[in-house]
């Protein structure tokens, strides 16, 4: 098996179901004791417990790389700009989420310390 995706694709795909541009064959895993396998974008998202913003940014990066490097594209794919914009948008959402979580942690710590005074 090679690292090149070996799914038969008859051109760009557009469906709500599982599609080849969300699968890639890993012929030589980083860990030599692991056998070759097919990785699927959604499986990785779920295994890592990504939230909505993280999952969308990851999918956009995956789609862009699959189209540019493997020739596996969603129907209507042009130049990757759309996916780059999605990464930027959802990256901004992740930054906002992280800042909110940090602010909530700081507020809780402040209240806890205030109660000790």
Secondary structure by P-SEA (a helix, b strand, c coil): cccccccccccccccccccccccccccccccccccbbbbbaaaaaaaacccaaaaaaaaaaaaaaaaacccccccccccaaaaaaaaaaaaaaaaaaaaaaaaaaaaaaaaaaaaac
